[in-house]
């Protein structure tokens, strides 16, 4: 019995991605009781691929348009206000980052001062 190759199937479809989806859909149809279009004693997946390779299965794709509502154009004043708000938000983020860096530097300095005290205490605990 001849093997079904991907190349045989892709001749009838645009690409491998579409081939996978078509084979899965047709396999499910066969599992649900659809009649096979080519004679075969194989499993449903192989039968679906054989049908695609034989050109018995027609695959249609539909392209849907995205339904994105268009916003009305902003007035010059509204656009300037929006730009100023974004700039203000960026400045706040930068200030917060600078403040966090300063606090981190203070915490590092405190750890450096306390780090020397940890070793002697540990030695004293071992001696006592």
N, C-alpha and C positions, 0 to 999 in steps of 0.2 A: 504494500500500500504506500503510495507516495506521501511524502511529508508536506505539510503546509508551511511555507516560508513567509516571513514578514514582507519580503520583496514582492511576492505574489499579491499580497493583500494591499500594500501601499500603492500599487498600480491603479487601484480603484478608488483610493481615498487620498486626501491631500497630504496628510502627515501621520506619523506614528501615534501621536496623542489622540487624534480623531479615531484612529484604528482601535486603540484600547477602549475608548468609550463606546464605539459601535459594537465591538465584540462583547463587552460586558452587557450592554443593553440587549443584544440579540440572545446571549446566553440566558439571561433572565427570562426572556420571552419563551425560549425553548423549555426552560425549567417549569414555567407556568402552564405549559401545555400546547404551545404553538407547534405547528407541523414543520418538520425540517424540509428545507428546499432542495437539499442534495442528499443522496443516499449515503448513510454512514452509520457505523456501529460504535462510533466514538462517543466521548462525553460531550456535553452541551457546548463547552468552550471550544473544543476542536471543531465541532459541527459549525459553530458560528464563524470561526475563521475560514473554514472550507467554503461556506456560503459567500463570505466577503471576497475570497480569492476567485471564486467562480463568477463574481459579478451579479449574484442573485439578490444581494441586499443593497438597497439604495439608502444612502445617508443624506439627510438634509440638515443643514445648519441654519439657524435663524439668528440674525444679528439684531439685538435689541438696542434701541436708543436709550441712553440714560435720561431719566426724567429729573433733571436738575433745574429747579426754578431759577430764572435769571433775576438777579437783584438789580433794581434800578440804579443808574449811575449816581454817584455821590456828587453833591454840590461842592464847590471849591472850599467853602468854609467847613463842611463836614469832613472832607478829605484831610484838610490841614489839622482839624481837631483829632482825627483818628491817628495821624502820623505823630502828633505831639503826645498822645496817650501811649503809643507804642514806645516812643523814645523815653518817656517818663518811667515806664515799666522796666525797660532795659537798664536805666540808671539805677532803679531800686534794686534790681538783681545784682548789679555790679557792686553796689554799696553793701548788700548783704554778704556777698562773697568776700569782699575786703574785710568786713567785720569778722567773719568766720576765720579767715586766715590769721588775723590779729589775735583772736582768742586762742587759736591753735598754737600760735607762737608762744603765748603766755603759758599755756598748759605744758608745752615742751620745756620751757625754762624752769617751771616748778618741778617737773619730773627730774630734770638735771640736778637741781639743788637737793632733792630728796633722795636721789639715787645713791649718793655717797653715804647717807645715813642708814640705808638698808643693810649693807654688808656688816658693819660693826654690830648691829643689833642681832643679826643672825649668829655671829661668832659668840656673842655674850650668851645667847640662848643655848648654844652647844656646850659652853663651858659650865653653865649653871645647872 
